[in-house]
Amino acid sequence: MEAKELRIGNCIDFNGMLCVIEEIDGQGVVVDIAESQENEWIDLFQFTPIHLTEEWLVKLGFEKSDSLSNCTKTTNGYKFDFAGGEVLYLDSVRLKHIKYVHQLQNLYFALTGEELTIKS
């Protein structure tokens, strides 16, 4: 993963722990480790992206459809619709394959101006 793919607030995985990026430099990131509430600097090669799953979509505020195998979220006039795992439709137009949580967070922010964060 490259630093240019990341933004402050992105969720990543470090040794099986959920981390939220607090700072970014060319070599690594400073993260808030959710389990320990501690900040730690991590080299870019030490963490991995989080695969986008139905569970993650729900954590990010998407609603699971009862009749279809998709998750949706409507905000600022946009309807985000994930079908078949990683295909994103925006207002019924197929956009792209999204594989990772940070990719969805970045696209969501670019389109809405709002952060996509984990819902409590």
Biopython code that builds the backbone (N, CA, C, O; Angstrom):
import numpy as np
from Bio.PDB.StructureBuilder import StructureBuilder

atoms = [
    (1, "MET", "N", (0.847, -1.171, 0.000)),
    (1, "MET", "CA", (0.000, 0.000, 0.000)),
    (1, "MET", "C", (0.894, 1.236, 0.000)),
    (1, "MET", "O", (1.941, 1.256, 0.647)),
    (2, "GLU", "N", (0.474, 2.259, -0.726)),
    (2, "GLU", "CA", (1.245, 3.492, -0.801)),
    (2, "GLU", "C", (0.564, 4.598, 0.011)),
    (2, "GLU", "O", (-0.655, 4.610, 0.176)),
    (3, "ALA", "N", (1.379, 5.517, 0.507)),
    (3, "ALA", "CA", (0.850, 6.612, 1.327)),
    (3, "ALA", "C", (-0.175, 7.444, 0.563)),
    (3, "ALA", "O", (-1.114, 7.963, 1.166)),
    (4, "LYS", "N", (-0.013, 7.579, -0.752)),
    (4, "LYS", "CA", (-0.936, 8.409, -1.533)),
    (4, "LYS", "C", (-2.350, 7.826, -1.600)),
    (4, "LYS", "O", (-3.287, 8.534, -1.968)),
    (5, "GLU", "N", (-2.517, 6.558, -1.252)),
    (5, "GLU", "CA", (-3.840, 5.925, -1.225)),
    (5, "GLU", "C", (-4.604, 6.246, 0.056)),
    (5, "GLU", "O", (-5.802, 5.978, 0.147)),
    (6, "LEU", "N", (-3.924, 6.814, 1.040)),
    (6, "LEU", "CA", (-4.493, 6.944, 2.387)),
    (6, "LEU", "C", (-4.866, 8.373, 2.733)),
    (6, "LEU", "O", (-4.311, 9.332, 2.196)),
    (7, "ARG", "N", (-5.828, 8.489, 3.652)),
    (7, "ARG", "CA", (-6.228, 9.767, 4.220)),
    (7, "ARG", "C", (-6.311, 9.613, 5.731)),
    (7, "ARG", "O", (-6.485, 8.510, 6.249)),
    (8, "ILE", "N", (-6.185, 10.726, 6.422)),
    (8, "ILE", "CA", (-6.402, 10.713, 7.862)),
    (8, "ILE", "C", (-7.840, 10.272, 8.107)),
    (8, "ILE", "O", (-8.765, 10.759, 7.457)),
    (9, "GLY", "N", (-8.020, 9.350, 9.044)),
    (9, "GLY", "CA", (-9.337, 8.811, 9.350)),
    (9, "GLY", "C", (-9.609, 7.460, 8.721)),
    (9, "GLY", "O", (-10.579, 6.793, 9.080)),
    (10, "ASN", "N", (-8.745, 7.037, 7.763)),
    (10, "ASN", "CA", (-8.932, 5.715, 7.148)),
    (10, "ASN", "C", (-8.717, 4.607, 8.162)),
    (10, "ASN", "O", (-7.874, 4.716, 9.053)),
    (11, "CYS", "N", (-9.491, 3.534, 8.017)),
    (11, "CYS", "CA", (-9.349, 2.338, 8.847)),
    (11, "CYS", "C", (-8.421, 1.351, 8.151)),
    (11, "CYS", "O", (-8.565, 1.095, 6.956)),
    (12, "ILE", "N", (-7.463, 0.795, 8.904)),
    (12, "ILE", "CA", (-6.539, -0.208, 8.384)),
    (12, "ILE", "C", (-6.374, -1.311, 9.426)),
    (12, "ILE", "O", (-6.833, -1.183, 10.561)),
    (13, "ASP", "N", (-5.715, -2.391, 9.026)),
    (13, "ASP", "CA", (-5.461, -3.519, 9.920)),
    (13, "ASP", "C", (-3.970, -3.584, 10.226)),
    (13, "ASP", "O", (-3.140, -3.523, 9.319)),
    (14, "PHE", "N", (-3.635, -3.709, 11.506)),
    (14, "PHE", "CA", (-2.247, -3.890, 11.925)),
    (14, "PHE", "C", (-2.213, -5.069, 12.881)),
    (14, "PHE", "O", (-2.698, -4.979, 14.009)),
    (15, "ASN", "N", (-1.640, -6.171, 12.427)),
    (15, "ASN", "CA", (-1.553, -7.392, 13.243)),
    (15, "ASN", "C", (-2.904, -7.813, 13.823)),
    (15, "ASN", "O", (-2.992, -8.207, 14.986)),
    (16, "GLY", "N", (-3.950, -7.725, 13.008)),
    (16, "GLY", "CA", (-5.276, -8.143, 13.448)),
    (16, "GLY", "C", (-6.019, -7.125, 14.289)),
    (16, "GLY", "O", (-7.110, -7.410, 14.784)),
    (17, "MET", "N", (-5.445, -5.940, 14.459)),
    (17, "MET", "CA", (-6.093, -4.892, 15.253)),
    (17, "MET", "C", (-6.591, -3.777, 14.342)),
    (17, "MET", "O", (-5.904, -3.383, 13.399)),
    (18, "LEU", "N", (-7.780, -3.273, 14.625)),
    (18, "LEU", "CA", (-8.325, -2.138, 13.898)),
    (18, "LEU", "C", (-7.569, -0.885, 14.299)),
    (18, "LEU", "O", (-7.399, -0.607, 15.486)),
    (19, "CYS", "N", (-7.114, -0.129, 13.306)),
    (19, "CYS", "CA", (-6.408, 1.123, 13.552)),
    (19, "CYS", "C", (-7.011, 2.217, 12.684)),
    (19, "CYS", "O", (-7.474, 1.955, 11.574)),
    (20, "VAL", "N", (-7.004, 3.441, 13.194)),
    (20, "VAL", "CA", (-7.468, 4.600, 12.444)),
    (20, "VAL", "C", (-6.271, 5.521, 12.242)),
    (20, "VAL", "O", (-5.571, 5.856, 13.197)),
    (21, "ILE", "N", (-6.038, 5.929, 11.000)),
    (21, "ILE", "CA", (-4.878, 6.757, 10.670)),
    (21, "ILE", "C", (-5.053, 8.163, 11.238)),
    (21, "ILE", "O", (-6.076, 8.814, 11.027)),
    (22, "GLU", "N", (-4.022, 8.617, 11.969)),
    (22, "GLU", "CA", (-4.004, 9.954, 12.568)),
    (22, "GLU", "C", (-3.069, 10.905, 11.813)),
    (22, "GLU", "O", (-3.362, 12.094, 11.687)),
    (23, "GLU", "N", (-1.947, 10.382, 11.312)),
    (23, "GLU", "CA", (-0.960, 11.179, 10.572)),
    (23, "GLU", "C", (-0.370, 10.310, 9.473)),
    (23, "GLU", "O", (-0.341, 9.085, 9.588)),
    (24, "ILE", "N", (0.110, 10.960, 8.387)),
    (24, "ILE", "CA", (0.714, 10.235, 7.273)),
    (24, "ILE", "C", (2.012, 10.934, 6.895)),
    (24, "ILE", "O", (2.064, 12.160, 6.799)),
    (25, "ASP", "N", (3.073, 10.132, 6.681)),
    (25, "ASP", "CA", (4.290, 10.672, 6.077)),
    (25, "ASP", "C", (4.695, 9.718, 4.955)),
    (25, "ASP", "O", (4.001, 8.731, 4.713)),
    (26, "GLY", "N", (5.770, 9.984, 4.287)),
    (26, "GLY", "CA", (6.173, 9.183, 3.144)),
    (26, "GLY", "C", (6.552, 7.756, 3.462)),
    (26, "GLY", "O", (6.540, 6.907, 2.570)),
    (27, "GLN", "N", (6.887, 7.467, 4.699)),
    (27, "GLN", "CA", (7.365, 6.141, 5.082)),
    (27, "GLN", "C", (6.368, 5.321, 5.888)),
    (27, "GLN", "O", (6.476, 4.096, 5.955)),
    (28, "GLY", "N", (5.405, 5.989, 6.495)),
    (28, "GLY", "CA", (4.480, 5.264, 7.353)),
    (28, "GLY", "C", (3.356, 6.149, 7.841)),
    (28, "GLY", "O", (3.118, 7.237, 7.317)),
    (29, "VAL", "N", (2.671, 5.658, 8.856)),
    (29, "VAL", "CA", (1.527, 6.384, 9.404)),
    (29, "VAL", "C", (1.545, 6.311, 10.923)),
    (29, "VAL", "O", (2.093, 5.374, 11.504)),
    (30, "VAL", "N", (0.946, 7.300, 11.553)),
    (30, "VAL", "CA", (0.664, 7.239, 12.983)),
    (30, "VAL", "C", (-0.799, 6.843, 13.089)),
    (30, "VAL", "O", (-1.672, 7.463, 12.482)),
    (31, "VAL", "N", (-1.049, 5.801, 13.869)),
    (31, "VAL", "CA", (-2.411, 5.294, 13.989)),
    (31, "VAL", "C", (-2.873, 5.302, 15.432)),
    (31, "VAL", "O", (-2.072, 5.252, 16.365)),
    (32, "ASP", "N", (-4.180, 5.365, 15.590)),
    (32, "ASP", "CA", (-4.824, 5.156, 16.881)),
    (32, "ASP", "C", (-5.273, 3.702, 16.871)),
    (32, "ASP", "O", (-6.115, 3.315, 16.061)),
    (33, "ILE", "N", (-4.718, 2.898, 17.764)),
    (33, "ILE", "CA", (-5.071, 1.485, 17.841)),
    (33, "ILE", "C", (-6.309, 1.365, 18.719)),
    (33, "ILE", "O", (-6.269, 1.671, 19.911)),
    (34, "ALA", "N", (-7.404, 0.917, 18.121)),
    (34, "ALA", "CA", (-8.703, 0.892, 18.807)),
    (34, "ALA", "C", (-8.674, 0.093, 20.105)),
    (34, "ALA", "O", (-9.249, 0.527, 21.103)),
    (35, "GLU", "N", (-8.021, -1.059, 20.111)),
    (35, "GLU", "CA", (-8.024, -1.931, 21.293)),
    (35, "GLU", "C", (-7.306, -1.325, 22.488)),
    (35, "GLU", "O", (-7.735, -1.503, 23.627)),
    (36, "SER", "N", (-6.207, -0.606, 22.234)),
    (36, "SER", "CA", (-5.392, -0.113, 23.344)),
    (36, "SER", "C", (-5.515, 1.387, 23.575)),
    (36, "SER", "O", (-5.003, 1.903, 24.569)),
    (37, "GLN", "N", (-6.194, 2.098, 22.661)),
    (37, "GLN", "CA", (-6.316, 3.551, 22.751)),
    (37, "GLN", "C", (-4.951, 4.237, 22.737)),
    (37, "GLN", "O", (-4.799, 5.331, 23.281)),
    (38, "GLU", "N", (-3.953, 3.592, 22.114)),
    (38, "GLU", "CA", (-2.614, 4.163, 22.024)),
    (38, "GLU", "C", (-2.315, 4.550, 20.587)),
    (38, "GLU", "O", (-2.864, 3.976, 19.647)),
    (39, "ASN", "N", (-1.432, 5.539, 20.429)),
    (39, "ASN", "CA", (-0.945, 5.919, 19.112)),
    (39, "ASN", "C", (0.391, 5.245, 18.861)),
    (39, "ASN", "O", (1.207, 5.101, 19.771)),
    (40, "GLU", "N", (0.608, 4.831, 17.614)),
    (40, "GLU", "CA", (1.855, 4.161, 17.263)),
    (40, "GLU", "C", (2.204, 4.486, 15.821)),
    (40, "GLU", "O", (1.320, 4.551, 14.966)),
    (41, "TRP", "N", (3.500, 4.692, 15.543)),
    (41, "TRP", "CA", (3.964, 4.876, 14.170)),
    (41, "TRP", "C", (4.172, 3.504, 13.554)),
    (41, "TRP", "O", (4.779, 2.627, 14.169)),
    (42, "ILE", "N", (3.663, 3.315, 12.326)),
    (42, "ILE", "CA", (3.760, 2.029, 11.640)),
    (42, "ILE", "C", (4.298, 2.254, 10.236)),
    (42, "ILE", "O", (3.828, 3.135, 9.516)),
    (43, "ASP", "N", (5.275, 1.461, 9.853)),
    (43, "ASP", "CA", (5.816, 1.493, 8.496)),
    (43, "ASP", "C", (4.726, 1.086, 7.508)),
    (43, "ASP", "O", (3.860, 0.275, 7.835)),
    (44, "LEU", "N", (4.769, 1.643, 6.310)),
    (44, "LEU", "CA", (3.758, 1.341, 5.297)),
    (44, "LEU", "C", (3.634, -0.142, 4.976)),
    (44, "LEU", "O", (2.569, -0.603, 4.564)),
    (45, "PHE", "N", (4.712, -0.889, 5.164)),
    (45, "PHE", "CA", (4.691, -2.308, 4.817)),
    (45, "PHE", "C", (4.234, -3.196, 5.971)),
    (45, "PHE", "O", (4.173, -4.416, 5.818)),
    (46, "GLN", "N", (3.914, -2.611, 7.112)),
    (46, "GLN", "CA", (3.534, -3.396, 8.282)),
    (46, "GLN", "C", (2.028, -3.558, 8.450)),
    (46, "GLN", "O", (1.593, -4.368, 9.269)),
    (47, "PHE", "N", (1.232, -2.824, 7.712)),
    (47, "PHE", "CA", (-0.211, -2.945, 7.874)),
    (47, "PHE", "C", (-0.851, -3.363, 6.564)),
    (47, "PHE", "O", (-0.225, -3.318, 5.506)),
    (48, "THR", "N", (-2.100, -3.767, 6.652)),
    (48, "THR", "CA", (-2.815, -4.220, 5.462)),
    (48, "THR", "C", (-4.166, -3.514, 5.374)),
    (48, "THR", "O", (-4.716, -3.070, 6.382)),
    (49, "PRO", "N", (-4.690, -3.417, 4.157)),
    (49, "PRO", "CA", (-6.029, -2.852, 4.017)),
    (49, "PRO", "C", (-7.066, -3.829, 4.563)),
    (49, "PRO", "O", (-6.817, -5.032, 4.636)),
    (50, "ILE", "N", (-8.210, -3.313, 4.939)),
    (50, "ILE", "CA", (-9.306, -4.138, 5.452)),
    (50, "ILE", "C", (-10.242, -4.457, 4.289)),
    (50, "ILE", "O", (-10.749, -3.552, 3.626)),
    (51, "HIS", "N", (-10.469, -5.746, 4.044)),
    (51, "HIS", "CA", (-11.386, -6.146, 2.978)),
    (51, "HIS", "C", (-12.800, -5.681, 3.303)),
    (51, "HIS", "O", (-13.278, -5.834, 4.428)),
    (52, "LEU", "N", (-13.451, -5.118, 2.308)),
    (52, "LEU", "CA", (-14.806, -4.625, 2.480)),
    (52, "LEU", "C", (-15.784, -5.797, 2.432)),
    (52, "LEU", "O", (-15.896, -6.486, 1.419)),
    (53, "THR", "N", (-16.474, -6.005, 3.522)),
    (53, "THR", "CA", (-17.438, -7.100, 3.643)),
    (53, "THR", "C", (-18.796, -6.522, 4.020)),
    (53, "THR", "O", (-18.914, -5.337, 4.332)),
    (54, "GLU", "N", (-19.802, -7.359, 3.989)),
    (54, "GLU", "CA", (-21.127, -6.932, 4.421)),
    (54, "GLU", "C", (-21.079, -6.441, 5.870)),
    (54, "GLU", "O", (-21.711, -5.442, 6.213)),
    (55, "GLU", "N", (-20.332, -7.143, 6.709)),
    (55, "GLU", "CA", (-20.184, -6.738, 8.109)),
    (55, "GLU", "C", (-19.607, -5.329, 8.207)),
    (55, "GLU", "O", (-20.085, -4.516, 8.998)),
    (56, "TRP", "N", (-18.583, -5.039, 7.408)),
    (56, "TRP", "CA", (-17.981, -3.715, 7.430)),
    (56, "TRP", "C", (-18.936, -2.653, 6.895)),
    (56, "TRP", "O", (-18.988, -1.547, 7.433)),
    (57, "LEU", "N", (-19.687, -2.967, 5.852)),
    (57, "LEU", "CA", (-20.655, -2.002, 5.329)),
    (57, "LEU", "C", (-21.660, -1.610, 6.406)),
    (57, "LEU", "O", (-21.994, -0.434, 6.544)),
    (58, "VAL", "N", (-22.138, -2.576, 7.160)),
    (58, "VAL", "CA", (-23.080, -2.292, 8.247)),
    (58, "VAL", "C", (-22.405, -1.439, 9.317)),
    (58, "VAL", "O", (-23.017, -0.504, 9.833)),
    (59, "LYS", "N", (-21.142, -1.749, 9.662)),
    (59, "LYS", "CA", (-20.402, -0.940, 10.645)),
    (59, "LYS", "C", (-20.279, 0.511, 10.197)),
    (59, "LYS", "O", (-20.234, 1.426, 11.020)),
    (60, "LEU", "N", (-20.224, 0.711, 8.869)),
    (60, "LEU", "CA", (-20.056, 2.052, 8.311)),
    (60, "LEU", "C", (-21.389, 2.762, 8.054)),
    (60, "LEU", "O", (-21.421, 3.828, 7.440)),
    (61, "GLY", "N", (-22.481, 2.167, 8.527)),
    (61, "GLY", "CA", (-23.774, 2.827, 8.439)),
    (61, "GLY", "C", (-24.633, 2.437, 7.253)),
    (61, "GLY", "O", (-25.685, 3.040, 7.038)),
    (62, "PHE", "N", (-24.218, 1.446, 6.475)),
    (62, "PHE", "CA", (-25.041, 0.963, 5.371)),
    (62, "PHE", "C", (-26.121, 0.047, 5.930)),
    (62, "PHE", "O", (-25.954, -0.563, 6.986)),
    (63, "GLU", "N", (-27.222, -0.037, 5.207)),
    (63, "GLU", "CA", (-28.319, -0.901, 5.630)),
    (63, "GLU", "C", (-28.384, -2.118, 4.730)),
    (63, "GLU", "O", (-28.327, -2.006, 3.505)),
    (64, "LYS", "N", (-28.506, -3.282, 5.350)),
    (64, "LYS", "CA", (-28.609, -4.549, 4.626)),
    (64, "LYS", "C", (-30.026, -4.707, 4.116)),
    (64, "LYS", "O", (-30.986, -4.539, 4.868)),
    (65, "SER", "N", (-30.160, -5.033, 2.833)),
    (65, "SER", "CA", (-31.467, -5.280, 2.241)),
    (65, "SER", "C", (-31.991, -6.634, 2.689)),
    (65, "SER", "O", (-31.244, -7.612, 2.722)),
    (66, "ASP", "N", (-33.270, -6.695, 3.033)),
    (66, "ASP", "CA", (-33.877, -7.961, 3.446)),
    (66, "ASP", "C", (-34.102, -8.896, 2.270)),
    (66, "ASP", "O", (-33.994, -10.114, 2.412)),
    (67, "SER", "N", (-34.413, -8.333, 1.113)),
    (67, "SER", "CA", (-34.768, -9.175, -0.024)),
    (67, "SER", "C", (-33.633, -9.387, -1.019)),
    (67, "SER", "O", (-33.658, -10.353, -1.781)),
    (68, "LEU", "N", (-32.651, -8.514, -1.025)),
    (68, "LEU", "CA", (-31.547, -8.610, -1.986)),
    (68, "LEU", "C", (-30.229, -8.783, -1.253)),
    (68, "LEU", "O", (-30.143, -8.558, -0.046)),
    (69, "SER", "N", (-29.211, -9.181, -1.987)),
    (69, "SER", "CA", (-27.890, -9.339, -1.365)),
    (69, "SER", "C", (-27.074, -8.067, -1.570)),
    (69, "SER", "O", (-25.998, -8.095, -2.167)),
    (70, "ASN", "N", (-27.599, -6.961, -1.069)),
    (70, "ASN", "CA", (-26.860, -5.715, -1.183)),
    (70, "ASN", "C", (-27.027, -4.871, 0.073)),
    (70, "ASN", "O", (-27.892, -5.128, 0.910)),
    (71, "CYS", "N", (-26.167, -3.850, 0.180)),
    (71, "CYS", "CA", (-26.219, -2.898, 1.282)),
    (71, "CYS", "C", (-26.282, -1.507, 0.674)),
    (71, "CYS", "O", (-25.596, -1.229, -0.310)),
    (72, "THR", "N", (-27.094, -0.632, 1.247)),
    (72, "THR", "CA", (-27.250, 0.707, 0.689)),
    (72, "THR", "C", (-27.097, 1.782, 1.766)),
    (72, "THR", "O", (-27.268, 1.538, 2.961)),
    (73, "LYS", "N", (-26.768, 2.981, 1.284)),
    (73, "LYS", "CA", (-26.700, 4.158, 2.155)),
    (73, "LYS", "C", (-27.027, 5.354, 1.273)),
    (73, "LYS", "O", (-26.482, 5.491, 0.178)),
    (74, "THR", "N", (-27.912, 6.216, 1.745)),
    (74, "THR", "CA", (-28.276, 7.416, 1.004)),
    (74, "THR", "C", (-27.852, 8.627, 1.821)),
    (74, "THR", "O", (-28.165, 8.728, 3.007)),
    (75, "THR", "N", (-27.135, 9.545, 1.175)),
    (75, "THR", "CA", (-26.687, 10.763, 1.845)),
    (75, "THR", "C", (-26.419, 11.847, 0.812)),
    (75, "THR", "O", (-25.942, 11.561, -0.286)),
    (76, "ASN", "N", (-26.721, 13.075, 1.157)),
    (76, "ASN", "CA", (-26.490, 14.234, 0.290)),
    (76, "ASN", "C", (-26.975, 14.012, -1.139)),
    (76, "ASN", "O", (-26.343, 14.473, -2.089)),
    (77, "GLY", "N", (-28.084, 13.314, -1.292)),
    (77, "GLY", "CA", (-28.641, 13.081, -2.616)),
    (77, "GLY", "C", (-28.026, 11.927, -3.379)),
    (77, "GLY", "O", (-28.451, 11.641, -4.498)),
    (78, "TYR", "N", (-27.037, 11.254, -2.805)),
    (78, "TYR", "CA", (-26.406, 10.100, -3.446)),
    (78, "TYR", "C", (-26.915, 8.820, -2.799)),
    (78, "TYR", "O", (-27.079, 8.745, -1.581)),
    (79, "LYS", "N", (-27.160, 7.817, -3.630)),
    (79, "LYS", "CA", (-27.496, 6.496, -3.108)),
    (79, "LYS", "C", (-26.345, 5.558, -3.447)),
    (79, "LYS", "O", (-26.098, 5.254, -4.614)),
    (80, "PHE", "N", (-25.637, 5.099, -2.399)),
    (80, "PHE", "CA", (-24.546, 4.141, -2.552)),
    (80, "PHE", "C", (-25.142, 2.751, -2.399)),
    (80, "PHE", "O", (-25.841, 2.477, -1.424)),
    (81, "ASP", "N", (-24.871, 1.879, -3.351)),
    (81, "ASP", "CA", (-25.460, 0.544, -3.348)),
    (81, "ASP", "C", (-24.372, -0.471, -3.686)),
    (81, "ASP", "O", (-23.810, -0.451, -4.781)),
    (82, "PHE", "N", (-24.082, -1.353, -2.741)),
    (82, "PHE", "CA", (-23.092, -2.408, -2.963)),
    (82, "PHE", "C", (-23.815, -3.704, -3.240)),
    (82, "PHE", "O", (-24.621, -4.165, -2.431)),
    (83, "ALA", "N", (-23.524, -4.289, -4.388)),
    (83, "ALA", "CA", (-24.122, -5.569, -4.762)),
    (83, "ALA", "C", (-23.003, -6.549, -5.087)),
    (83, "ALA", "O", (-22.020, -6.188, -5.734)),
    (84, "GLY", "N", (-23.155, -7.768, -4.641)),
    (84, "GLY", "CA", (-22.167, -8.788, -4.963)),
    (84, "GLY", "C", (-20.816, -8.540, -4.345)),
    (84, "GLY", "O", (-19.799, -8.966, -4.894)),
    (85, "GLY", "N", (-20.778, -7.858, -3.211)),
    (85, "GLY", "CA", (-19.519, -7.710, -2.497)),
    (85, "GLY", "C", (-18.781, -6.434, -2.768)),
    (85, "GLY", "O", (-18.637, -5.611, -1.864)),
    (86, "GLU", "N", (-18.298, -6.230, -3.996)),
    (86, "GLU", "CA", (-17.398, -5.097, -4.185)),
    (86, "GLU", "C", (-17.771, -4.185, -5.339)),
    (86, "GLU", "O", (-16.986, -3.304, -5.691)),
    (87, "VAL", "N", (-18.927, -4.361, -5.936)),
    (87, "VAL", "CA", (-19.334, -3.495, -7.038)),
    (87, "VAL", "C", (-20.189, -2.368, -6.482)),
    (87, "VAL", "O", (-21.228, -2.608, -5.866)),
    (88, "LEU", "N", (-19.746, -1.144, -6.702)),
    (88, "LEU", "CA", (-20.456, 0.023, -6.190)),
    (88, "LEU", "C", (-21.309, 0.637, -7.287)),
    (88, "LEU", "O", (-20.838, 0.915, -8.390)),
    (89, "TYR", "N", (-22.572, 0.840, -6.955)),
    (89, "TYR", "CA", (-23.471, 1.577, -7.831)),
    (89, "TYR", "C", (-23.806, 2.880, -7.136)),
    (89, "TYR", "O", (-24.110, 2.897, -5.943)),
    (90, "LEU", "N", (-23.749, 3.968, -7.880)),
    (90, "LEU", "CA", (-24.105, 5.273, -7.341)),
    (90, "LEU", "C", (-25.282, 5.778, -8.152)),
    (90, "LEU", "O", (-25.141, 6.062, -9.341)),
    (91, "ASP", "N", (-26.432, 5.891, -7.527)),
    (91, "ASP", "CA", (-27.657, 6.284, -8.223)),
    (91, "ASP", "C", (-27.886, 5.422, -9.458)),
    (91, "ASP", "O", (-28.198, 5.939, -10.531)),
    (92, "SER", "N", (-27.733, 4.110, -9.307)),
    (92, "SER", "CA", (-27.959, 3.089, -10.338)),
    (92, "SER", "C", (-26.906, 3.060, -11.445)),
    (92, "SER", "O", (-27.068, 2.315, -12.411)),
    (93, "VAL", "N", (-25.844, 3.837, -11.335)),
    (93, "VAL", "CA", (-24.756, 3.807, -12.313)),
    (93, "VAL", "C", (-23.595, 3.032, -11.710)),
    (93, "VAL", "O", (-23.128, 3.351, -10.617)),
    (94, "ARG", "N", (-23.126, 2.004, -12.432)),
    (94, "ARG", "CA", (-22.013, 1.196, -11.923)),
    (94, "ARG", "C", (-20.736, 2.028, -11.965)),
    (94, "ARG", "O", (-20.347, 2.534, -13.017)),
    (95, "LEU", "N", (-20.091, 2.164, -10.813)),
    (95, "LEU", "CA", (-18.886, 2.984, -10.733)),
    (95, "LEU", "C", (-17.616, 2.163, -10.840)),
    (95, "LEU", "O", (-16.884, 2.280, -11.823)),
    (96, "LYS", "N", (-17.352, 1.356, -9.868)),
    (96, "LYS", "CA", (-16.093, 0.613, -9.866)),
    (96, "LYS", "C", (-16.121, -0.466, -8.801)),
    (96, "LYS", "O", (-17.004, -0.515, -7.944)),
    (97, "HIS", "N", (-15.127, -1.321, -8.890)),
    (97, "HIS", "CA", (-14.953, -2.336, -7.859)),
    (97, "HIS", "C", (-14.232, -1.694, -6.680)),
    (97, "HIS", "O", (-13.182, -1.073, -6.845)),
    (98, "ILE", "N", (-14.789, -1.846, -5.526)),
    (98, "ILE", "CA", (-14.190, -1.360, -4.290)),
    (98, "ILE", "C", (-13.890, -2.590, -3.454)),
    (98, "ILE", "O", (-14.801, -3.340, -3.103)),
    (99, "LYS", "N", (-12.621, -2.805, -3.133)),
    (99, "LYS", "CA", (-12.238, -3.998, -2.381)),
    (99, "LYS", "C", (-11.973, -3.725, -0.913)),
    (99, "LYS", "O", (-12.106, -4.620, -0.078)),
    (100, "TYR", "N", (-11.597, -2.482, -0.590)),
    (100, "TYR", "CA", (-11.119, -2.201, 0.759)),
    (100, "TYR", "C", (-11.881, -1.047, 1.410)),
    (100, "TYR", "O", (-12.399, -0.159, 0.732)),
    (101, "VAL", "N", (-11.934, -1.082, 2.728)),
    (101, "VAL", "CA", (-12.634, -0.059, 3.504)),
    (101, "VAL", "C", (-12.072, 1.326, 3.207)),
    (101, "VAL", "O", (-12.844, 2.265, 3.013)),
    (102, "HIS", "N", (-10.743, 1.479, 3.165)),
    (102, "HIS", "CA", (-10.175, 2.815, 2.944)),
    (102, "HIS", "C", (-10.550, 3.364, 1.567)),
    (102, "HIS", "O", (-10.706, 4.576, 1.421)),
    (103, "GLN", "N", (-10.699, 2.505, 0.553)),
    (103, "GLN", "CA", (-11.112, 2.969, -0.772)),
    (103, "GLN", "C", (-12.525, 3.549, -0.718)),
    (103, "GLN", "O", (-12.796, 4.597, -1.305)),
    (104, "LEU", "N", (-13.416, 2.863, -0.014)),
    (104, "LEU", "CA", (-14.782, 3.364, 0.129)),
    (104, "LEU", "C", (-14.791, 4.667, 0.921)),
    (104, "LEU", "O", (-15.505, 5.603, 0.563)),
    (105, "GLN", "N", (-14.004, 4.735, 1.996)),
    (105, "GLN", "CA", (-13.945, 5.965, 2.790)),
    (105, "GLN", "C", (-13.484, 7.140, 1.929)),
    (105, "GLN", "O", (-14.035, 8.236, 2.032)),
    (106, "ASN", "N", (-12.485, 6.923, 1.089)),
    (106, "ASN", "CA", (-11.950, 7.994, 0.247)),
    (106, "ASN", "C", (-12.963, 8.447, -0.803)),
    (106, "ASN", "O", (-13.156, 9.646, -1.003)),
    (107, "LEU", "N", (-13.607, 7.494, -1.472)),
    (107, "LEU", "CA", (-14.597, 7.832, -2.491)),
    (107, "LEU", "C", (-15.796, 8.541, -1.867)),
    (107, "LEU", "O", (-16.285, 9.533, -2.407)),
    (108, "TYR", "N", (-16.259, 8.041, -0.752)),
    (108, "TYR", "CA", (-17.395, 8.633, -0.056)),
    (108, "TYR", "C", (-17.102, 10.095, 0.298)),
    (108, "TYR", "O", (-17.948, 10.967, 0.099)),
    (109, "PHE", "N", (-15.902, 10.355, 0.824)),
    (109, "PHE", "CA", (-15.535, 11.725, 1.177)),
    (109, "PHE", "C", (-15.456, 12.606, -0.062)),
    (109, "PHE", "O", (-15.927, 13.743, -0.043)),
    (110, "ALA", "N", (-14.861, 12.091, -1.146)),
    (110, "ALA", "CA", (-14.721, 12.875, -2.373)),
    (110, "ALA", "C", (-16.085, 13.290, -2.934)),
    (110, "ALA", "O", (-16.228, 14.385, -3.476)),
    (111, "LEU", "N", (-17.074, 12.422, -2.804)),
    (111, "LEU", "CA", (-18.394, 12.709, -3.363)),
    (111, "LEU", "C", (-19.291, 13.515, -2.433)),
    (111, "LEU", "O", (-20.068, 14.349, -2.896)),
    (112, "THR", "N", (-19.194, 13.278, -1.133)),
    (112, "THR", "CA", (-20.143, 13.900, -0.201)),
    (112, "THR", "C", (-19.544, 15.000, 0.658)),
    (112, "THR", "O", (-20.274, 15.842, 1.183)),
    (113, "GLY", "N", (-18.215, 15.005, 0.810)),
    (113, "GLY", "CA", (-17.578, 15.957, 1.712)),
    (113, "GLY", "C", (-17.694, 15.552, 3.168)),
    (113, "GLY", "O", (-17.320, 16.316, 4.058)),
    (114, "GLU", "N", (-18.212, 14.350, 3.417)),
    (114, "GLU", "CA", (-18.374, 13.844, 4.781)),
    (114, "GLU", "C", (-17.485, 12.630, 4.992)),
    (114, "GLU", "O", (-17.205, 11.878, 4.058)),
    (115, "GLU", "N", (-17.044, 12.448, 6.232)),
    (115, "GLU", "CA", (-16.247, 11.271, 6.573)),
    (115, "GLU", "C", (-17.159, 10.064, 6.753)),
    (115, "GLU", "O", (-18.262, 10.187, 7.286)),
    (116, "LEU", "N", (-16.703, 8.918, 6.314)),
    (116, "LEU", "CA", (-17.414, 7.658, 6.521)),
    (116, "LEU", "C", (-16.704, 6.947, 7.661)),
    (116, "LEU", "O", (-15.600, 6.430, 7.488)),
    (117, "THR", "N", (-17.337, 6.923, 8.819)),
    (117, "THR", "CA", (-16.704, 6.386, 10.021)),
    (117, "THR", "C", (-17.521, 5.235, 10.589)),
    (117, "THR", "O", (-18.675, 5.027, 10.214)),
    (118, "ILE", "N", (-16.907, 4.502, 11.490)),
    (118, "ILE", "CA", (-17.574, 3.379, 12.139)),
    (118, "ILE", "C", (-18.667, 3.918, 13.053)),
    (118, "ILE", "O", (-18.436, 4.824, 13.855)),
    (119, "LYS", "N", (-19.854, 3.349, 12.920)),
    (119, "LYS", "CA", (-20.985, 3.747, 13.758)),
    (119, "LYS", "C", (-20.949, 2.966, 15.055)),
    (119, "LYS", "O", (-20.668, 1.768, 15.059)),
    (120, "SER", "N", (-21.233, 3.645, 16.160)),
    (120, "SER", "CA", (-21.201, 2.978, 17.461)),
    (120, "SER", "C", (-22.432, 2.146, 17.678)),
    (120, "SER", "O", (-22.572, 1.512, 18.724)),
]
sb = StructureBuilder()
sb.init_structure("model")
sb.init_model(0)
sb.init_chain("A")
sb.init_seg("    ")
for serial, (resi, resn, name, xyz) in enumerate(atoms, 1):
    if name == "N":
        sb.init_residue(resn, " ", resi, " ")
    sb.init_atom(name, np.array(xyz, "f"), 0.0, 1.0, " ", f" {name:<3s}", serial, name[0])
structure = sb.get_structure()
